[in-house]
Amino acid sequence: MAEERKNPYIARKEYLDWIISFKDDQIIKVITGIRRSGKSTLLFDIYADYLLENGAAGEQIIKVDLEPMEARPLYDPDVLYRHITGRLQSGRMNYVFIDEAQNCEGYERVVDSFYVKKNVDVYITGSNAYMYSGELATLLSGRYVEIEMLPLSFKEMVKAVKKPGETLPQKYLEYVKFGGFPKIADYNGDSRKINAYLDGIYNTIFKKDIIQRNKITNVPMFEAVMRFVLANIGSQISAKSISDYLNSSKRKTYPQAVDDFLKCLVESYVVYKAERYDVKSREILKSLGKYYVTDIGLRNYLLGFREMDTGHVLENIIYLELLRRGYKVFVGKVDDREVDFVAQKQDDILYVQVAETLNGEGGRAETLKRELAPFRAIKDYNQRLLLTMDYDPNTSYDGIRHLNALDFLMSD
């Protein structure tokens, strides 16, 4: 049995610290991410508790949830505006939280109207990138900051669920099986409950966020594209390569249609695309990027556990961890070699290679040589990091650090 957690929700310290850093600034805080990643809990519970503990009164926090059916009258922007205005406290700072703001068509005008008020601090959440289309791009240009929220990291899940006697590798196996949606932590490895929960998330994202919003009519083809992408995380693919594959199996399509479907998946935060980056020329390349799924558990639910490529799954998890740590992440190209990740944050650049083990086919020496070759082809002096699941003593090769991947995921 998992130990009972002391708090009714999981603290998301990195995200909370980010929000606190912008508290009372006259700028709109926009929290985006895949459904059920914890955006509402972050605002309505974690951040609200922080405000109350630091001097705010309950009436200063105005929470508007546009997700439930009873909120439908607030889909009218005029009604939403009046609803919030009627609760504003004169002479005090008001903290306005609007959850799933995109459900109100025209919410941008509502948000902008509160932005100009000196005593209103506005926070909104949304589950798809369409909330940035149209008016927001022009009306709120330069007036908002964004944080993309991901499901729980491995470290967060380890802290949330404690099973006596379970080793870190065992915890990792459960993490890559069930994923990191926060609610998963409450089910203590109960696969029946977890699969039912993932089914609900999938149907909401698939039917509401993607099919309905994009008016997709060829649903079987879209699903075929989605399954192909999820089955090939960490592999270089393109709209043309997917189109060619589907046509070869007598499912007629064309690259533009596939490209449209890929954009839908990215805009609904089901997958992220890592563009290719030429390390020598420092240019972003237009072809053959890689896709990584936002949650491995959701991928397993759709494809089944038998199709799990453990090496690419580890690569996927490291990619998401780098995003959590504030990096912009590319797939690196060095002449005819590939660096798994080029991670950039301000002036900081980190090169990362990910391998499940160095003790694979061909022997350790040969595998190590192959993994280090791209690093050694890079002529600058930025950090290089090799991550594997091997439990060797942490070491280095000519300045290239070799760390255990789980130690890296558990580190600060």
C-alpha positions as CSV (number, residue, x, y, z in Angstrom):
1,M,0.0,0.0,0.0
2,A,1.2,3.5,-0.7
3,E,1.7,5.8,2.2
4,E,-1.1,8.4,2.5
5,R,0.1,11.7,1.2
6,K,0.0,14.5,3.8
7,N,-1.4,17.0,1.3
8,P,-4.6,16.5,-0.8
9,Y,-2.5,17.5,-3.9
10,I,1.0,17.2,-5.1
11,A,3.2,20.3,-4.8
12,R,4.5,21.5,-8.1
13,K,7.3,23.6,-6.8
14,E,9.0,24.7,-10.1
15,Y,5.7,25.9,-11.5
16,L,4.6,27.5,-8.2
17,D,7.9,29.4,-8.0
18,W,7.4,30.6,-11.6
19,I,4.0,32.0,-10.8
20,I,5.1,33.6,-7.6
21,S,7.9,35.4,-9.4
22,F,5.2,37.3,-11.5
23,K,2.8,37.9,-8.6
24,D,1.2,41.4,-8.8
25,D,3.1,42.2,-12.0
26,Q,0.8,43.9,-14.6
27,I,1.1,41.0,-17.0
28,I,-1.3,38.2,-17.8
29,K,-0.1,34.8,-16.6
30,V,-1.1,32.0,-19.1
31,I,-0.7,28.4,-18.1
32,T,-1.1,25.9,-20.9
33,G,-0.6,22.1,-21.2
34,I,-2.3,18.8,-21.9
35,R,-5.5,18.1,-20.0
36,R,-5.2,16.8,-16.5
37,S,-1.6,17.8,-16.1
38,G,-2.5,19.8,-13.0
39,K,-3.1,23.3,-14.2
40,S,-6.4,23.8,-12.3
41,T,-4.9,22.4,-9.1
42,L,-1.8,24.6,-9.5
43,L,-4.0,27.7,-9.5
44,F,-7.1,26.9,-7.5
45,D,-5.4,25.0,-4.7
46,I,-1.6,25.3,-4.6
47,Y,-1.3,29.0,-5.6
48,A,-4.5,30.0,-3.8
49,D,-3.2,28.5,-0.6
50,Y,0.1,30.4,-1.0
51,L,-1.8,33.7,-1.4
52,L,-3.9,33.0,1.7
53,E,-0.9,32.1,3.7
54,N,0.8,35.3,2.6
55,G,-1.9,37.8,3.6
56,A,-4.6,37.6,0.9
57,A,-8.2,37.3,2.0
58,G,-10.5,34.7,0.5
59,E,-12.7,37.3,-1.2
60,Q,-9.7,38.6,-3.1
61,I,-9.3,35.3,-5.0
62,I,-11.9,35.0,-7.7
63,K,-12.0,31.5,-9.3
64,V,-13.9,30.9,-12.5
65,D,-14.0,27.3,-13.8
66,L,-15.3,27.2,-17.4
67,E,-15.0,23.4,-17.6
68,P,-18.3,22.1,-16.1
69,M,-21.7,22.2,-17.7
70,E,-23.1,24.8,-15.3
71,A,-20.5,27.3,-16.5
72,R,-22.0,27.5,-20.0
73,P,-23.7,30.9,-19.4
74,L,-20.2,32.3,-18.8
75,Y,-19.2,31.3,-22.3
76,D,-20.7,34.7,-23.3
77,P,-17.9,37.1,-22.8
78,D,-20.2,39.9,-21.6
79,V,-21.7,37.6,-18.9
80,L,-18.2,36.5,-17.9
81,Y,-17.0,40.1,-17.6
82,R,-20.0,41.0,-15.4
83,H,-19.6,37.9,-13.3
84,I,-16.0,38.8,-12.4
85,T,-16.5,42.6,-12.1
86,G,-19.3,42.0,-9.5
87,R,-16.8,40.2,-7.2
88,L,-13.9,42.7,-7.5
89,Q,-12.8,44.2,-4.1
90,S,-12.3,47.9,-4.2
91,G,-9.0,49.2,-2.8
92,R,-7.4,45.7,-2.7
93,M,-5.5,43.5,-5.1
94,N,-7.8,41.0,-6.8
95,Y,-6.5,37.6,-8.1
96,V,-8.6,36.4,-11.0
97,F,-8.2,32.8,-12.1
98,I,-10.0,31.7,-15.3
99,D,-9.7,27.9,-15.9
100,E,-10.1,26.6,-19.5
101,A,-10.5,30.1,-20.7
102,Q,-10.7,29.1,-24.4
103,N,-14.3,27.7,-23.7
104,C,-15.4,31.4,-23.8
105,E,-15.2,32.6,-27.3
106,G,-13.9,36.1,-27.0
107,Y,-12.3,35.6,-23.6
108,E,-9.3,37.6,-24.9
109,R,-11.4,40.9,-24.7
110,V,-12.4,40.0,-21.1
111,V,-8.9,39.3,-20.0
112,D,-7.6,42.5,-21.7
113,S,-10.2,44.6,-19.9
114,F,-8.9,43.4,-16.5
115,Y,-5.3,43.7,-17.6
116,V,-5.6,47.5,-17.6
117,K,-7.0,47.6,-14.0
118,K,-4.2,48.3,-11.5
119,N,-5.8,46.2,-8.8
120,V,-6.4,43.0,-10.8
121,D,-3.8,40.2,-11.3
122,V,-5.0,37.8,-14.0
123,Y,-4.2,34.1,-14.5
124,I,-5.7,31.9,-17.2
125,T,-5.3,28.3,-18.2
126,G,-6.0,26.5,-21.4
127,S,-5.6,23.0,-22.8
128,N,-4.7,23.7,-26.4
129,A,-2.7,26.2,-28.4
130,Y,-5.8,27.6,-30.2
131,M,-6.2,30.0,-27.3
132,Y,-3.2,31.8,-28.9
133,S,-4.8,32.2,-32.3
134,G,-6.7,35.2,-33.6
135,E,-7.2,38.1,-31.2
136,L,-4.8,37.0,-28.5
137,A,-1.8,37.3,-30.8
138,T,-2.6,40.9,-31.5
139,L,-4.7,42.1,-28.6
140,L,-2.5,40.8,-25.9
141,S,0.8,40.9,-27.7
142,G,3.6,41.7,-25.2
143,R,1.1,41.6,-22.3
144,Y,1.4,38.0,-21.2
145,V,3.8,35.3,-20.1
146,E,3.3,31.6,-20.7
147,I,4.2,28.5,-18.8
148,E,3.7,25.1,-20.5
149,M,2.8,22.6,-17.7
150,L,3.7,19.0,-18.1
151,P,2.5,15.9,-16.1
152,L,4.5,14.8,-13.1
153,S,8.2,14.2,-13.6
154,F,9.7,11.0,-12.4
155,K,11.0,12.7,-9.3
156,E,7.6,14.2,-8.5
157,M,5.9,10.8,-8.9
158,V,8.5,9.1,-6.6
159,K,7.8,11.7,-4.0
160,A,4.1,11.4,-4.3
161,V,3.9,7.6,-4.1
162,K,6.0,5.7,-1.5
163,K,5.9,1.9,-1.5
164,P,8.0,0.3,1.2
165,G,10.9,-1.7,-0.2
166,E,10.4,-0.6,-3.8
167,T,13.7,0.3,-5.5
168,L,14.3,3.3,-7.8
169,P,14.5,1.1,-10.9
170,Q,11.1,-0.5,-9.9
171,K,9.6,2.9,-9.5
172,Y,10.9,3.8,-12.9
173,L,9.3,0.8,-14.5
174,E,6.0,1.8,-13.0
175,Y,6.4,5.3,-14.2
176,V,7.1,4.4,-17.8
177,K,4.1,2.0,-17.7
178,F,1.5,4.3,-16.3
179,G,2.9,7.8,-16.9
180,G,2.8,11.0,-14.9
181,F,-0.7,12.4,-14.8
182,P,-1.1,13.6,-11.2
183,K,-4.3,11.5,-10.5
184,I,-2.3,8.3,-11.3
185,A,-0.6,8.7,-8.0
186,D,-3.9,8.1,-6.2
187,Y,-4.4,4.7,-7.8
188,N,-1.3,3.0,-6.4
189,G,-0.5,0.9,-9.5
190,D,-4.1,-0.4,-9.9
191,S,-4.0,-0.9,-13.7
192,R,-7.7,-1.3,-14.1
193,K,-8.4,2.1,-12.5
194,I,-5.5,3.7,-14.3
195,N,-6.6,2.4,-17.7
196,A,-10.1,3.7,-17.1
197,Y,-8.7,7.1,-16.2
198,L,-6.4,7.2,-19.2
199,D,-9.4,6.3,-21.4
200,G,-11.3,9.3,-20.1
201,I,-8.3,11.6,-20.8
202,Y,-7.8,10.2,-24.3
203,N,-11.5,10.5,-25.2
204,T,-11.6,14.1,-24.0
205,I,-8.5,15.1,-25.9
206,F,-9.3,13.1,-29.0
207,K,-13.0,14.0,-29.4
208,K,-13.2,17.5,-27.9
209,D,-9.8,19.1,-28.2
210,I,-8.9,17.7,-31.6
211,I,-11.7,16.1,-33.6
212,Q,-14.4,18.7,-32.8
213,R,-12.3,21.8,-32.6
214,N,-10.5,21.0,-35.9
215,K,-13.7,19.6,-37.6
216,I,-11.8,16.5,-38.7
217,T,-13.9,14.3,-40.9
218,N,-11.5,11.5,-41.7
219,V,-11.2,10.2,-38.1
220,P,-9.7,6.8,-39.0
221,M,-6.9,8.4,-41.0
222,F,-6.2,10.9,-38.2
223,E,-6.0,8.1,-35.7
224,A,-3.6,6.1,-38.0
225,V,-1.3,9.2,-38.2
226,M,-1.4,9.6,-34.4
227,R,-0.6,5.9,-33.8
228,F,2.3,6.1,-36.2
229,V,3.8,9.1,-34.4
230,L,3.4,7.5,-31.0
231,A,4.9,4.3,-32.2
232,N,7.9,6.2,-33.5
233,I,8.8,8.6,-30.8
234,G,12.5,9.5,-31.0
235,S,12.7,8.6,-34.7
236,Q,13.2,11.0,-37.5
237,I,9.9,11.3,-39.4
238,S,8.2,13.7,-41.7
239,A,4.7,14.2,-43.1
240,K,6.0,12.6,-46.4
241,S,7.4,9.5,-44.7
242,I,4.2,9.0,-42.8
243,S,2.1,9.5,-45.9
244,D,4.3,7.0,-47.8
245,Y,3.9,4.4,-45.1
246,L,0.1,4.8,-45.0
247,N,-0.2,4.7,-48.8
248,S,1.9,1.5,-48.9
249,S,-0.7,-0.1,-46.6
250,K,-3.5,1.0,-48.9
251,R,-4.7,4.0,-46.8
252,K,-4.7,6.8,-49.3
253,T,-3.5,10.1,-48.0
254,Y,-1.0,12.9,-48.9
255,P,1.7,14.8,-47.1
256,Q,-0.3,18.1,-46.6
257,A,-3.2,16.2,-44.8
258,V,-0.7,14.4,-42.6
259,D,1.1,17.7,-41.8
260,D,-2.3,19.2,-40.7
261,F,-2.9,16.2,-38.4
262,L,0.6,16.6,-36.9
263,K,-0.1,20.2,-36.1
264,C,-3.3,19.2,-34.4
265,L,-1.4,16.8,-32.2
266,V,1.2,19.4,-31.3
267,E,-1.4,22.1,-30.6
268,S,-3.3,19.8,-28.3
269,Y,-0.1,19.1,-26.4
270,V,-0.3,15.4,-27.1
271,V,3.2,15.5,-28.6
272,Y,6.1,17.9,-28.8
273,K,8.2,18.4,-31.9
274,A,12.0,18.7,-31.6
275,E,13.4,20.5,-34.6
276,R,16.8,19.5,-36.0
277,Y,19.7,21.9,-35.2
278,D,23.0,22.0,-37.1
279,V,25.6,22.5,-34.3
280,K,28.3,23.8,-36.7
281,S,26.2,26.4,-38.6
282,R,23.9,27.1,-35.6
283,E,20.9,26.9,-37.9
284,I,17.5,25.2,-37.3
285,L,16.9,22.7,-40.1
286,K,13.5,22.3,-41.7
287,S,13.4,18.5,-42.3
288,L,13.3,15.3,-40.3
289,G,12.5,16.5,-36.8
290,K,11.5,14.1,-34.0
291,Y,8.3,13.8,-32.0
292,Y,8.0,13.0,-28.3
293,V,4.8,12.2,-26.5
294,T,3.8,14.3,-23.5
295,D,2.9,11.3,-21.4
296,I,4.2,7.8,-21.8
297,G,1.3,6.3,-20.0
298,L,-1.2,7.7,-22.5
299,R,1.0,6.3,-25.3
300,N,1.0,2.8,-23.6
301,Y,-2.8,3.0,-23.2
302,L,-3.2,3.5,-27.0
303,L,-0.5,1.2,-28.3
304,G,-0.2,-1.4,-25.6
305,F,2.8,-2.2,-23.5
306,R,4.2,-4.8,-25.9
307,E,5.2,-2.1,-28.4
308,M,7.4,-0.2,-25.8
309,D,10.8,0.6,-27.2
310,T,12.6,1.1,-23.8
311,G,15.5,3.0,-25.3
312,H,13.3,5.6,-27.1
313,V,11.0,5.8,-24.0
314,L,14.0,6.8,-21.9
315,E,15.0,9.3,-24.5
316,N,11.4,10.7,-24.4
317,I,11.5,11.0,-20.6
318,I,14.9,12.8,-20.8
319,Y,13.5,15.2,-23.4
320,L,10.6,16.2,-21.2
321,E,12.8,16.6,-18.2
322,L,15.0,19.1,-20.1
323,L,11.8,21.0,-21.0
324,R,10.8,21.1,-17.4
325,R,14.2,22.5,-16.5
326,G,13.6,25.4,-18.8
327,Y,15.6,24.4,-21.8
328,K,14.6,24.7,-25.5
329,V,15.5,21.3,-26.9
330,F,16.6,20.4,-30.4
331,V,17.9,17.3,-32.1
332,G,21.5,17.9,-32.9
333,K,23.3,17.3,-36.2
334,V,27.1,17.3,-36.4
335,D,28.2,16.5,-40.0
336,D,26.8,13.0,-40.6
337,R,26.4,12.3,-36.9
338,E,23.5,13.0,-34.5
339,V,23.5,14.3,-31.0
340,D,20.3,13.3,-29.3
341,F,19.6,16.7,-27.7
342,V,21.0,20.2,-28.0
343,A,19.4,21.9,-24.9
344,Q,19.6,25.8,-24.8
345,K,18.7,28.1,-22.0
346,Q,19.8,31.7,-22.4
347,D,23.5,31.5,-23.1
348,D,23.8,28.0,-21.6
349,I,24.1,25.0,-24.1
350,L,24.1,21.4,-23.0
351,Y,24.7,18.5,-25.3
352,V,23.0,15.2,-24.3
353,Q,23.3,11.6,-25.5
354,V,20.9,9.0,-24.2
355,A,21.5,5.3,-24.3
356,E,19.7,2.6,-22.4
357,T,23.0,0.7,-21.8
358,L,26.6,0.7,-22.9
359,N,26.7,-3.1,-22.4
360,G,24.7,-3.9,-25.4
361,E,25.4,-5.9,-28.6
362,G,28.9,-5.3,-29.9
363,G,30.4,-4.8,-26.5
364,R,30.9,-1.9,-24.1
365,A,34.0,-0.4,-25.8
366,E,32.4,-0.2,-29.2
367,T,29.1,1.1,-27.9
368,L,30.9,3.8,-25.8
369,K,32.9,4.8,-28.8
370,R,29.8,5.2,-30.9
371,E,27.9,7.3,-28.3
372,L,30.9,9.6,-27.7
373,A,31.7,10.2,-31.4
374,P,29.1,13.0,-31.9
375,F,30.4,14.8,-28.8
376,R,34.0,14.6,-30.0
377,A,33.0,16.0,-33.4
378,I,31.8,19.2,-31.6
379,K,34.5,21.8,-31.4
380,D,33.1,24.2,-28.8
381,Y,33.5,23.9,-25.0
382,N,29.9,23.5,-23.9
383,Q,28.9,20.8,-21.5
384,R,28.4,17.2,-22.7
385,L,26.4,14.7,-20.8
386,L,25.9,10.9,-21.5
387,L,23.0,9.4,-19.7
388,T,22.4,5.6,-19.4
389,M,20.6,3.2,-17.2
390,D,23.9,1.5,-16.2
391,Y,24.8,1.7,-12.6
392,D,28.5,2.5,-13.1
393,P,30.3,4.9,-10.9
394,N,29.7,8.4,-12.3
395,T,32.7,9.1,-14.5
396,S,33.9,11.3,-17.4
397,Y,35.7,10.8,-20.7
398,D,37.8,13.8,-21.7
399,G,35.3,16.1,-19.9
400,I,32.2,14.2,-21.1
401,R,30.2,13.3,-18.0
402,H,28.6,9.9,-17.8
403,L,25.7,9.8,-15.3
404,N,23.0,7.2,-14.5
405,A,19.7,8.5,-16.0
406,L,17.7,7.9,-12.9
407,D,20.2,9.9,-10.8
408,F,19.9,12.7,-13.3
409,L,16.1,12.6,-13.1
410,M,16.1,12.7,-9.3
411,S,18.7,15.5,-9.2
412,D,18.0,19.2,-8.8
